Amino acid sequence: MRFINRLADHLLEKVAPTVTADAACRYLSTDRQIDGFCTNGTLGVRVRTTIHYDNCPPKVTFNC
């Protein structure tokens, strides 16, 4: 039982700061733009997706 309690405490230390920080971020909008061509040999375009929040910096991802 002591092992489980220590494991739970350790998980809480790792997860709790992330959860509270993400909870403060409120979604505003999503922008998608063509950002060039894929470099993996396909003939597709690279799309840049930006998700805007009001209390947090935007999150940017790239997809082919």
Backbone as JSON, one array per atom type, in Angstrom:
{
  "sequence": "MRFINRLADHLLEKVAPTVTADAACRYLSTDRQIDGFCTNGTLGVRVRTTIHYDNCPPKVTFNC",
  "N": [[0.82, -1.19, 0.0], [1.98, 1.21, 0.68], [3.73, 1.61, -1.43], [1.96, 2.12, -3.55], [0.84, 4.52, -2.69], [3.08, 6.21, -2.8], [3.59, 6.09, -5.53], [1.24, 7.27, -6.51], [1.51, 9.86, -5.44], [3.81, 10.68, -6.81], [2.91, 10.66, -9.48], [0.95, 12.62, -9.3], [2.5, 14.89, -8.79], [3.76, 15.15, -11.25], [1.66, 15.45, -13.1], [-0.23, 17.32, -12.14], [0.72, 20.14, -12.29], [0.63, 20.54, -15.08], [-2.05, 20.11, -15.71], [-3.36, 22.19, -14.32], [-2.24, 24.41, -15.6], [-3.08, 24.08, -18.26], [-5.8, 24.23, -17.87], [-6.22, 26.89, -17.4], [-6.0, 28.02, -19.87], [-7.92, 29.32, -22.44], [-9.65, 28.47, -25.31], [-9.52, 30.27, -28.35], [-9.35, 30.57, -31.26], [-8.67, 28.87, -34.42], [-6.2, 28.78, -36.88], [-5.37, 27.93, -40.23], [-2.78, 27.49, -42.54], [-1.17, 27.26, -45.72], [2.11, 26.18, -45.87], [4.23, 25.6, -47.49], [5.94, 22.89, -49.17], [5.88, 19.33, -48.58], [8.71, 17.57, -47.29], [9.27, 14.93, -47.43], [9.28, 13.49, -49.8], [6.78, 13.18, -50.89], [4.1, 14.55, -52.89], [2.63, 16.41, -51.57], [1.3, 19.28, -49.75], [2.56, 21.3, -47.09], [0.93, 21.98, -44.1], [0.34, 24.53, -41.85], [-0.88, 24.7, -38.64], [-2.31, 26.8, -36.33], [-3.25, 27.24, -33.07], [-5.01, 29.44, -31.15], [-5.02, 30.89, -27.91], [-6.4, 32.61, -25.03], [-5.02, 33.13, -22.6], [-2.6, 31.9, -22.88], [0.37, 31.05, -24.76], [0.22, 30.69, -28.37], [-0.28, 27.46, -29.92], [1.56, 25.71, -32.26], [1.44, 23.55, -35.0], [2.67, 21.36, -37.56], [1.64, 19.72, -40.49], [1.68, 17.23, -43.05]],
  "CA": [[0.0, 0.0, 0.0], [2.88, 2.35, 0.73], [4.23, 1.79, -2.8], [0.89, 2.74, -4.34], [0.72, 5.92, -2.26], [4.22, 6.94, -3.35], [3.37, 6.2, -6.96], [0.18, 8.26, -6.72], [2.09, 11.18, -5.17], [4.72, 11.0, -7.89], [2.1, 10.98, -10.65], [0.28, 13.89, -9.05], [3.5, 15.94, -8.96], [4.05, 15.3, -12.68], [0.47, 15.78, -13.89], [-0.99, 18.45, -11.6], [1.05, 21.44, -12.86], [0.18, 20.58, -16.47], [-3.51, 20.21, -15.74], [-3.78, 23.53, -13.91], [-1.83, 25.37, -16.62], [-3.96, 23.92, -19.42], [-7.15, 24.63, -17.5], [-6.29, 28.35, -17.47], [-6.01, 28.42, -21.28], [-9.23, 29.23, -23.09], [-9.56, 28.43, -26.76], [-10.09, 31.39, -29.09], [-9.55, 30.28, -32.68], [-7.68, 28.04, -35.11], [-5.84, 29.24, -38.23], [-4.62, 26.97, -41.04], [-2.15, 28.14, -43.69], [-0.22, 26.45, -46.48], [3.44, 26.65, -45.44], [5.25, 25.05, -48.38], [5.75, 21.51, -49.61], [6.43, 18.29, -47.71], [10.08, 17.21, -47.66], [9.44, 13.47, -47.35], [9.18, 12.89, -51.12], [5.41, 13.17, -51.41], [3.77, 15.76, -53.62], [1.67, 17.16, -50.78], [1.68, 20.56, -49.18], [2.7, 21.33, -45.63], [-0.08, 22.87, -43.53], [0.66, 25.03, -40.51], [-2.08, 24.92, -37.84], [-2.05, 27.59, -35.13], [-4.39, 27.32, -32.16], [-4.85, 30.63, -30.31], [-5.65, 30.89, -26.59], [-6.36, 33.97, -24.49], [-4.06, 33.29, -21.5], [-1.43, 31.07, -23.14], [0.92, 31.25, -26.11], [-0.38, 29.82, -29.38], [0.36, 26.18, -30.21], [1.73, 25.58, -33.7], [1.8, 22.22, -35.49], [2.83, 21.23, -39.0], [1.21, 18.43, -41.02], [1.77, 17.06, -44.5]],
  "C": [[0.87, 1.26, 0.0], [3.43, 2.67, -0.67], [3.2, 2.5, -3.66], [0.73, 4.2, -3.96], [1.87, 6.77, -2.82], [4.07, 7.13, -4.86], [2.31, 7.25, -7.28], [0.71, 9.68, -6.48], [3.0, 11.62, -6.3], [3.95, 11.39, -9.16], [1.41, 12.34, -10.49], [1.24, 15.06, -9.22], [3.76, 16.21, -10.44], [2.86, 15.86, -13.46], [-0.21, 17.06, -13.41], [-0.58, 19.8, -12.18], [0.58, 21.6, -14.31], [-1.32, 20.8, -16.55], [-3.95, 21.61, -15.36], [-3.39, 24.57, -14.95], [-2.73, 25.29, -17.84], [-5.38, 24.38, -19.11], [-7.31, 26.14, -17.59], [-6.35, 28.85, -18.91], [-7.41, 28.24, -21.85], [-9.05, 29.37, -24.58], [-10.22, 29.65, -27.38], [-10.39, 31.05, -30.53], [-8.45, 29.38, -33.21], [-7.47, 28.61, -36.51], [-5.07, 28.14, -38.93], [-4.09, 27.7, -42.27], [-1.26, 27.13, -44.4], [1.16, 27.04, -46.25], [4.55, 26.08, -46.32], [4.91, 23.62, -48.77], [6.39, 20.54, -48.64], [7.82, 17.89, -48.2], [10.3, 15.71, -47.64], [9.24, 12.78, -48.69], [7.78, 12.83, -51.68], [5.15, 14.49, -52.12], [2.75, 16.62, -52.87], [2.2, 18.49, -50.3], [1.75, 20.45, -47.66], [1.73, 22.37, -45.09], [0.34, 23.23, -42.11], [-0.65, 25.33, -39.8], [-1.68, 25.66, -36.57], [-3.33, 27.68, -34.33], [-4.12, 28.46, -31.19], [-5.65, 30.47, -29.01], [-5.56, 32.3, -26.01], [-5.33, 34.14, -23.39], [-2.76, 32.53, -21.72], [-0.88, 31.38, -24.53], [0.26, 30.31, -27.11], [0.42, 28.53, -29.56], [0.37, 25.99, -31.72], [2.12, 24.15, -34.04], [1.88, 22.27, -37.01], [2.43, 19.83, -39.43], [1.39, 18.41, -42.53], [0.53, 16.35, -45.01]]
}
